Amino acid sequence: MSQSDTPPPGPDLALGVPLSSVPTSGVLAGHVDGGAVLLARLDDGIFAIGGTCTHYGAALAEGLASNGEIHCPWHHACFSLRTGAASKAPAFAPLATWQVETVGDTVFVRGQINSGETKTGAADPSTHPRRIVIIGGGAAAFAAAERLRGLGFNGSLTMLSADADPPCDRPNLSKDYLAGTAAEDWIPLQPDEFYADRRIDLHQSCEVVAIDIEAREVRARDGGSFGYDALLIATGAEPVRLPLPGFDRPNVFALRSLADARAIVAAVGAAKSVALVGAGFIGMEAAGALRVRGLEVHVVARDEVPMERALGREFGEFITGLHRDHGVRFHLQARPAGFDGEVLTLADGTRIHADLLIVGAGVVPRIALATAAGLAVENGILVDARLQTSVAGIYAAGDVARYRHGAELVRIEHWVHAQRQGQAAAENMLGAGRVFDDVPFFWTHHYGLDIRYNGHAQGWDEVRIEGALAAHDCTARFFRKGELLAAASVGRDQENLAIEAELQRCTVSA
């Protein structure tokens, strides 16, 4: 067989299946030539698409099919059941499609129509801007550039990234990459030739110093200038630096970029112990990754229960207990006071030996460029429902953008959400007029356990948990005054997708 000795579950669709076995909702999972294939019955026919998500390889049959699309159970990527097109990040590559033939009461899957290289055409390229500049090299910036070319934008497309490395799979940095179980060639989102083939002019180590709104020009520190007709600001956020004694030493690190992760990996090679300041999702993932490397790991946090503010006390205690079971030592309701390069001293006098220190004290949006240019800012760059800033033709997306979600102004620091904002901004720069109303989603990974979270639970006042955390089978729902805001789940991927769909319907109808 072409892909493995054991085919995916389900029938061999090339041999034919009864028409009655193809459901009117959902999908029929099978295989062709050893590869997973899904059959879907829609109102205009029966379609066959690849059954494996092009992001991380999840079995799409375990996801949720609705409204002509299939949603990945792992990271909520979305594909068309008709064309295989990847409509929503974090997947970008489309699925392959096959010819379907119905003979009497039997459905056969014939030859492959395409191998996943289709593009989505734009309605009227003559109305597109001639020059688009993207400031940034992260999730939103990459997703915007990729979507622009996929929509048929044929003009000049420039990405100005302050990072020395090309856009990378940032969520992996605090997970498998830091643990040493992912090779570095897994980390770039695309190889160098991707940018050349799509005529994306990617400038790395390019620090933008000014946006001239009147001249419609972006200026870089090296003297370069880039004219634009439409501009996307996707500068993201930067780590908070703690002004404490010794926190500027060479063995003190943040974890935001591939360069940061490389530096930490190099430092832990000769280290025996590490201390992490902060117990957010990235900090806790890093703690788990470094335990996999065999280091003694200390976590220092102000919280009584790590992640309680985001997930509630019971979920927070469960994750903390999981880390304790794997040997992580916690110093809670504690504050760092100083670091001498070998010992981290806490405010109560506790001394923790640490060969290196990783500081995860939160992030702040990079708004200096926008502020200097005169754009409206307020804990981020203020954007409207279509992600346009206070200046026409200039958009913002990702961690730096602050927009209205329901009745609140929010700034969401999630990888997938940043990618989807980048995609929406790209569409709107080409005249789509699309309101961005996607439900925020993220996942976090701890010792083989995945937690999936969707929604935005700012100010929740009630948590209802169904199932058993200890059995890794539960969903926590977060409410405010009886209104469902968000949900976190373990071992209930389809339920998590269904809740996301419910939240999306509420957002659209609000």
Secondary structure, 3 states (H helix, E strand, C coil): CCCCCCCCCCCEHHHCEEHHHCCCCCCEEEEECCEEEEEEEECCEEEEEECECCCCCCEHHHCEEECCEEECCCCCCEEECCCCCEEECCCCCCCCEEEEEEECCEEEEEEEEECCCCCCCCCCHHHCCCEEEEECCCHHHHHHHHHHHHCCCCCEEEEECCCCCCCECHHHHHCHHHHCCCCHHHCECCCHHHHHHCCEEEECCCCEEEEECCCCEEEECCCCEEECCEEEECCCEEECCCCCCCCCCCCEECCCCHHHHHHHHHHHCCCCEEEEECCCHHHHHHHHHHHHCCCEEEEEECCCCCCHHHHCHHHHHHHHHHHHHCCCEEEECCCEEEECCCEEEECCCCEEECCEEEECCCEEECCHHHHHHCCCECCCEECCCCCECCCCCEEECCCCEEEEECCEEECCCCHHHHHHHHHHHHHHHCCCCCCCCCCCEEEEEECCEEEEEEECCCCCCEEEEEEECCCCEEEEEEEECCEEEEEEEECCHHHHHHHHHHHHHHHHHC
